[in-house]
């Protein structure tokens, strides 16, 4: 059963990690006062040129159209530029602004060799955010709050906005949909679960251990988590501290003797994972992969027994095998799951994860496999 779960988990991980990789969008196009032309060959000249001209390749000849001739143009990669009048160096002039987000509020960006400016537009109101910078972000947040206060979800979200393309675009995108989705920020949580673990005995040269019939045993887990955004709301660094107690009881036959292993181990695990997420309304599926370390806090019992019977005499020998259960472990982990968003600050978490750990202090030690099913609350 667990082998099938492992295959399903790998498949789910691959689907979530690579979907969606590429979305095919619009064709190249440009719009004038009288027409819209699609499927043209547009040339990008870099941001400095794109703000000044719409460049068209026609029979090996480059035609440059100005913001006075073209109202809007867009590339097949989704980038759109719109003709607007702005104040630049105390003069009014018409340029192309990059449209970062459109809806109730339009967000634009403009750049020349002297400055980088964001613009907000709603109905007949058009303002620039030129006076705001990374050193003056509090004023920026107050302005954004004034523009978005009709969507109550954004009262707490605006404090996480920064003066850069990714942060502002994501914020305005979310406002335009008044989405019930948390804005990228460090998040904490509590997790509980149930795991299946198995000591991989085949890696041990200890006399007779590899003849044991080892199976997965179950136990309850619990811990805390931290999720920190790395790239907007898509990639995050996810780490946890999880406590579990594992009890193992294996038996087998070795050289006409009955052999048994008993072990009770308290473990503290600390995975460090990169998590890829994708939003679907209130459901946020994710996949993660990375490293997981562990420290054995206590070995309550770690014994290996050999039982032999000769006529009416039963002989039992016991050996302490705690030396082949390392204190420190390191391995890899991957998993998949989803969050169910209750509100902008609270989500329920569900995840399946597979982990393999190796002992660090001795090459002749147990390898451990884990299947974990967990749930939790993120806030």
C-alpha positions as semicolon CSV with decimal commas, in nm:
position;residue;x (nm);y (nm);z (nm)
1;X;0,000;0,000;0,000
2;X;0,273;0,244;0,099
3;X;0,465;0,169;-0,221
4;X;0,158;0,276;-0,419
5;X;0,130;0,590;-0,205
6;X;0,494;0,669;-0,278
7;X;0,433;0,643;-0,653
8;X;0,119;0,855;-0,628
9;X;0,301;1,114;-0,421
10;X;0,580;1,138;-0,678
11;X;0,323;1,180;-0,957
12;X;0,131;1,446;-0,765
13;X;0,457;1,626;-0,687
14;X;0,556;1,639;-1,054
15;X;0,213;1,762;-1,165
16;X;0,200;2,040;-0,908
17;X;0,561;2,141;-0,960
18;X;0,547;2,172;-1,335
19;X;0,190;2,299;-1,375
20;X;0,159;2,558;-1,506
21;X;0,505;2,607;-1,660
22;X;0,400;2,801;-1,967
23;X;0,073;2,967;-2,050
24;X;0,024;3,060;-2,414
25;X;-0,137;3,404;-2,425
26;X;-0,192;3,681;-2,673
27;X;-0,037;3,735;-3,014
28;X;0,181;4,033;-3,092
29;X;-0,047;4,328;-3,167
30;X;-0,078;4,705;-3,181
31;X;-0,377;4,939;-3,171
32;X;-0,420;5,275;-3,342
33;X;-0,714;5,518;-3,337
34;X;-0,873;5,331;-3,626
35;X;-0,765;4,966;-3,609
36;X;-0,612;4,674;-3,422
37;X;-0,346;4,470;-3,600
38;X;-0,260;4,122;-3,467
39;X;0,007;3,869;-3,555
40;X;0,265;4,131;-3,645
41;X;0,638;4,091;-3,587
42;X;0,722;4,322;-3,298
43;X;1,079;4,388;-3,191
44;X;1,173;4,455;-2,831
45;X;1,455;4,701;-2,800
46;X;1,489;4,672;-2,425
47;X;1,295;4,875;-2,175
48;X;1,442;5,213;-2,269
49;X;1,332;5,172;-2,632
50;X;0,998;5,009;-2,554
51;X;0,889;5,319;-2,360
52;X;0,965;5,538;-2,661
53;X;0,866;5,336;-2,970
54;X;0,659;5,047;-3,097
55;X;0,899;4,870;-3,333
56;X;0,761;4,658;-3,619
57;X;0,965;4,434;-3,846
58;X;0,829;4,452;-4,202
59;X;1,026;4,287;-4,486
60;X;1,357;4,319;-4,300
61;X;1,282;4,682;-4,233
62;X;1,225;4,818;-3,882
63;X;0,937;5,067;-3,858
64;X;0,929;5,283;-3,544
65;X;0,585;5,407;-3,439
66;X;0,559;5,674;-3,170
67;X;0,313;5,701;-2,878
68;X;0,124;5,962;-3,083
69;X;0,062;5,701;-3,357
70;X;-0,007;5,392;-3,146
71;X;-0,247;5,375;-2,850
72;X;-0,132;5,036;-2,725
73;X;0,087;4,743;-2,824
74;X;0,163;4,406;-2,671
75;X;0,400;4,111;-2,706
76;X;0,305;3,744;-2,712
77;X;0,480;3,700;-2,375
78;X;0,204;3,907;-2,212
79;X;0,385;4,241;-2,185
80;X;0,162;4,537;-2,277
81;X;0,255;4,902;-2,332
82;X;-0,001;5,187;-2,333
83;X;0,038;5,542;-2,467
84;X;0,000;5,803;-2,188
85;X;0,091;6,163;-2,119
86;X;0,320;6,211;-1,819
87;X;0,525;6,484;-1,655
88;X;0,891;6,420;-1,725
89;X;1,167;6,664;-1,632
90;X;0,908;6,943;-1,582
91;X;0,762;6,888;-1,928
92;X;0,453;6,706;-2,048
93;X;0,521;6,440;-2,306
94;X;0,358;6,125;-2,441
95;X;0,536;5,793;-2,383
96;X;0,458;5,423;-2,361
97;X;0,397;5,295;-2,008
98;X;0,423;4,925;-1,926
99;X;0,085;4,800;-1,802
100;X;0,157;4,581;-1,500
101;X;-0,202;4,525;-1,383
102;X;-0,544;4,621;-1,519
103;X;-0,888;4,635;-1,363
104;X;-1,054;4,878;-1,125
105;X;-0,704;5,015;-1,076
106;X;-0,445;5,017;-1,353
107;X;-0,081;5,001;-1,252
108;X;0,183;5,134;-1,493
109;X;0,561;5,152;-1,492
110;X;0,800;5,386;-1,673
111;X;1,178;5,399;-1,681
112;X;1,443;5,621;-1,835
113;X;1,807;5,673;-1,753
114;X;1,719;5,915;-1,473
115;X;1,434;5,748;-1,285
116;X;1,185;5,466;-1,243
117;X;0,823;5,560;-1,176
118;X;0,500;5,373;-1,102
119;X;0,158;5,519;-1,189
120;X;-0,191;5,441;-1,060
121;X;-0,504;5,506;-1,266
122;X;-0,869;5,480;-1,171
123;X;-1,142;5,627;-1,391
124;X;-1,032;5,991;-1,443
125;X;-0,763;5,993;-1,174
126;X;-0,401;5,937;-1,274
127;X;-0,119;5,978;-1,019
128;X;0,249;5,895;-1,009
129;X;0,430;5,735;-0,718
130;X;0,756;5,910;-0,801
131;X;0,796;6,063;-0,454
132;X;0,796;5,717;-0,294
133;X;1,104;5,503;-0,265
134;X;1,242;5,224;-0,053
135;X;1,328;5,490;0,208
136;X;0,975;5,637;0,205
137;X;0,754;5,329;0,185
138;X;0,524;5,434;0,470
139;X;0,377;5,713;0,253
140;X;0,341;5,463;-0,029
141;X;0,144;5,229;0,194
142;X;-0,083;5,510;0,312
143;X;-0,160;5,603;-0,050
144;X;-0,226;5,242;-0,147
145;X;-0,456;5,203;0,153
146;X;-0,658;5,508;0,043
147;X;-0,695;5,363;-0,306
148;X;-0,794;5,014;-0,192
149;X;-0,988;5,068;0,131
150;X;-1,318;4,969;-0,036
151;X;-1,189;4,608;-0,027
152;X;-1,173;4,526;0,343
153;X;-0,932;4,237;0,290
154;X;-0,651;4,484;0,216
155;X;-0,642;4,677;0,541
156;X;-0,387;4,435;0,687
157;X;-0,227;4,337;0,356
158;X;-0,099;4,680;0,250
159;X;0,173;4,684;0,518
160;X;0,355;4,406;0,332
161;X;0,383;4,598;0,001
162;X;0,723;4,722;-0,120
163;X;0,829;4,967;-0,389
164;X;0,916;4,723;-0,667
165;X;0,749;4,567;-0,970
166;X;0,672;4,225;-0,826
167;X;0,526;4,350;-0,498
168;X;0,313;4,632;-0,643
169;X;0,188;4,422;-0,935
170;X;0,084;4,138;-0,707
171;X;-0,090;4,377;-0,467
172;X;-0,291;4,552;-0,741
173;X;-0,371;4,219;-0,911
174;X;-0,515;4,090;-0,585
175;X;-0,709;4,412;-0,526
176;X;-0,859;4,408;-0,876
177;X;-1,005;4,066;-0,794
178;X;-1,063;4,152;-0,425
179;X;-0,917;3,809;-0,366
180;X;-0,944;3,616;-0,042
181;X;-0,577;3,523;-0,066
182;X;-0,298;3,604;0,173
183;X;-0,036;3,848;0,045
184;X;0,323;3,712;0,054
185;X;0,457;3,749;0,408
186;X;0,627;3,532;0,668
187;X;0,369;3,294;0,813
188;X;0,371;3,070;1,117
189;X;0,170;2,761;1,190
190;X;0,102;2,453;1,396
191;X;0,099;2,105;1,247
192;X;-0,011;1,761;1,367
193;X;-0,006;1,435;1,177
194;X;0,042;1,063;1,159
195;X;0,352;0,906;1,010
196;X;0,464;0,561;0,901
197;X;0,834;0,492;0,951
198;X;1,064;0,198;0,884
199;X;1,425;0,118;0,969
200;X;1,604;0,002;0,654
201;X;1,791;-0,300;0,788
202;X;1,953;-0,406;0,462
203;X;2,216;-0,136;0,508
204;X;2,336;-0,295;0,834
205;X;2,605;-0,561;0,850
206;X;2,512;-0,645;1,207
207;X;2,483;-1,024;1,233
208;X;2,134;-1,133;1,130
209;X;1,964;-0,793;1,123
210;X;1,901;-0,803;0,749
211;X;1,695;-1,119;0,797
212;X;1,430;-0,936;1,000
213;X;1,084;-0,881;0,854
214;X;1,080;-0,503;0,886
215;X;0,753;-0,321;0,828
216;X;0,623;0,032;0,863
217;X;0,503;0,133;1,208
218;X;0,284;0,432;1,286
219;X;0,304;0,721;1,527
220;X;0,164;1,068;1,596
221;X;0,365;1,379;1,511
222;X;0,334;1,744;1,607
223;X;0,527;2,065;1,562
224;X;0,552;2,423;1,443
225;X;0,628;2,569;1,099
226;X;0,754;2,885;0,932
227;X;0,689;2,976;0,567
228;X;0,884;3,269;0,420
229;X;0,819;3,401;0,064
230;X;1,117;3,392;-0,172
231;X;0,959;3,487;-0,506
232;X;0,625;3,675;-0,476
233;X;0,353;3,421;-0,383
234;X;0,489;3,131;-0,593
235;X;0,811;3,015;-0,422
236;X;0,867;3,008;-0,047
237;X;1,116;2,868;0,201
238;X;0,930;2,627;0,428
239;X;1,079;2,493;0,750
240;X;0,941;2,299;1,044
241;X;1,037;2,156;1,381
242;X;0,845;1,831;1,433
243;X;0,849;1,587;1,724
244;X;0,763;1,218;1,691
245;X;0,797;0,892;1,880
246;X;0,872;0,578;1,677
247;X;0,832;0,224;1,811
248;X;0,975;-0,065;1,608
249;X;0,920;-0,438;1,662
250;X;1,069;-0,671;1,399
251;X;1,121;-1,047;1,390
252;X;1,271;-1,313;1,161
253;X;1,471;-1,636;1,136
254;X;1,851;-1,640;1,108
255;X;2,059;-1,961;1,109
256;X;1,779;-2,161;1,275
257;X;1,740;-1,897;1,542
258;X;1,448;-1,663;1,604
259;X;1,569;-1,304;1,597
260;X;1,383;-0,995;1,721
261;X;1,448;-0,624;1,732
262;X;1,280;-0,381;1,971
263;X;1,341;-0,006;1,961
264;X;1,161;0,299;2,096
265;X;1,302;0,629;1,971
266;X;1,210;0,995;2,029
267;X;1,299;1,210;1,728
268;X;1,304;1,584;1,652
269;X;1,297;1,652;1,277
270;X;1,370;1,982;1,101
271;X;1,292;1,988;0,726
272;X;1,408;2,284;0,514
273;X;1,214;2,285;0,186
274;X;1,151;2,499;-0,119
275;X;0,775;2,515;-0,175
276;X;0,607;2,588;-0,510
277;X;0,244;2,703;-0,480
278;X;-0,032;2,798;-0,719
279;X;-0,358;2,978;-0,639
280;X;-0,702;2,850;-0,736
281;X;-0,948;3,077;-0,554
282;X;-0,954;2,952;-0,193
283;X;-0,754;2,637;-0,275
284;X;-0,376;2,668;-0,292
285;X;-0,205;2,343;-0,403
286;X;0,168;2,314;-0,348
287;X;0,467;2,085;-0,389
288;X;0,790;2,100;-0,195
289;X;1,134;1,944;-0,200
290;X;1,447;1,983;0,006
291;X;1,650;1,846;0,297
292;X;1,543;1,711;0,631
293;X;1,763;1,667;0,934
294;X;1,679;1,487;1,256
295;X;1,819;1,440;1,602
296;X;1,737;1,141;1,821
297;X;1,650;1,287;2,161
298;X;1,612;0,958;2,345
299;X;1,655;0,586;2,282
300;X;1,422;0,431;2,533
301;X;1,502;0,083;2,412
302;X;1,723;-0,051;2,133
303;X;1,783;-0,423;2,169
304;X;1,842;-0,720;1,942
305;X;1,743;-1,066;2,064
306;X;1,843;-1,414;1,943
307;X;1,638;-1,711;2,065
308;X;1,747;-2,070;2,014
309;X;1,593;-2,394;2,143
310;X;1,787;-2,712;2,213
311;X;1,564;-2,997;2,339
312;X;1,401;-2,844;2,648
313;X;1,646;-2,559;2,682
314;X;1,560;-2,215;2,547
315;X;1,850;-1,973;2,517
316;X;1,796;-1,598;2,469
317;X;2,080;-1,355;2,404
318;X;2,029;-0,980;2,407
319;X;2,249;-0,716;2,243
320;X;2,230;-0,339;2,276
321;X;2,222;-0,198;1,922
322;X;2,187;0,172;2,007
323;X;2,525;0,227;1,843
324;X;2,375;0,164;1,499
325;X;2,097;0,416;1,562
326;X;2,277;0,745;1,507
327;X;2,193;1,055;1,706
328;X;2,219;1,283;1,402
329;X;2,053;1,219;1,066
330;X;2,025;1,400;0,733
331;X;1,831;1,316;0,418
332;X;1,594;1,438;0,152
333;X;1,220;1,500;0,154
334;X;0,950;1,585;-0,095
335;X;0,577;1,622;-0,064
336;X;0,257;1,773;-0,198
337;X;-0,066;1,904;-0,056
338;X;-0,290;2,208;-0,044
339;X;-0,402;2,495;0,174
340;X;-0,768;2,585;0,217
341;X;-0,794;2,957;0,280
342;X;-1,044;3,054;0,551
343;X;-0,964;3,427;0,528
344;X;-0,674;3,651;0,432
345;X;-0,478;3,556;0,745
346;X;-0,579;3,198;0,822
347;X;-0,551;2,873;0,626
348;X;-0,592;2,502;0,686
349;X;-0,305;2,282;0,568
350;X;-0,308;1,924;0,434
351;X;0,007;1,747;0,312
352;X;0,161;1,409;0,227
353;X;0,540;1,385;0,249
354;X;0,805;1,119;0,189
355;X;1,146;1,133;0,361
356;X;1,462;0,923;0,362
357;X;1,723;0,988;0,632
358;X;2,079;0,861;0,675
359;X;2,292;0,843;0,989
360;X;2,573;1,099;0,989
361;X;2,813;0,972;1,254
362;X;2,857;0,614;1,131
363;X;2,835;0,456;0,784
364;X;2,715;0,133;0,946
365;X;2,386;0,268;1,080
366;X;2,016;0,254;1,006
367;X;1,857;0,440;0,718
368;X;1,498;0,547;0,794
369;X;1,205;0,599;0,558
370;X;0,900;0,807;0,651
371;X;0,555;0,860;0,503
372;X;0,381;1,147;0,678
373;X;0,023;1,270;0,655
374;X;-0,024;1,602;0,829
375;X;-0,271;1,882;0,881
376;X;-0,238;2,215;1,049
377;X;-0,324;2,582;1,075
378;X;-0,122;2,863;0,915
379;X;-0,166;3,222;1,026
